[in-house]
Amino acid sequence: MSRKPVLDQSVCIGCETCTRICPEVFHMVSEHLAGIHDPHGASEEKIEEAMDNCPVACINWDD
């Protein structure tokens, strides 16, 4: 079973980094808030790239 990313919206600053790196998984819910529309839409490596580049580290794995 593959891991599922979770995004802590209380920490998200809406920088859009995750949506630029991995739009298959992440999308903007509003002007200042990202969300996950398909947690299995990309490889774990691509999701981890979005995680690693998030300036507030609000994306993690739900293990």
Summary of the structure (lengths in Angstrom):
residues: 63
radius of gyration: 10.2
end to end distance: 10.5
largest distance: 33.0
contacts: 168
relative contact order: 0.34
helix: 24%
strand: 27%
